Amino acid sequence: MNAIKVNDLYKDLSLDYEINLIDDNKISFLFKGNFKIDGFEEEKLLVKSLNLDLNTAEEINFENYFKEDEKSQKKTK
């Protein structure tokens, strides 16, 4: 995930989150918010998700969630 740093052009960040899924093995967060960027009048919207494997603390994403064997990978395309 990207971080907003002190000297970034982002300002007025408003961020909320929901826990969409939680079980013994994984947790899924949905982040929603808005922010402004110096030099632009329009407010920008932000929607990000974060899925974590609670056993390994690793992020779960499309590439590592599915089995890597060829038969399984073909089903995802």
Order of alpha helices (4+ residues) and beta strands (2+ residues): beta-beta-beta-alpha-alpha
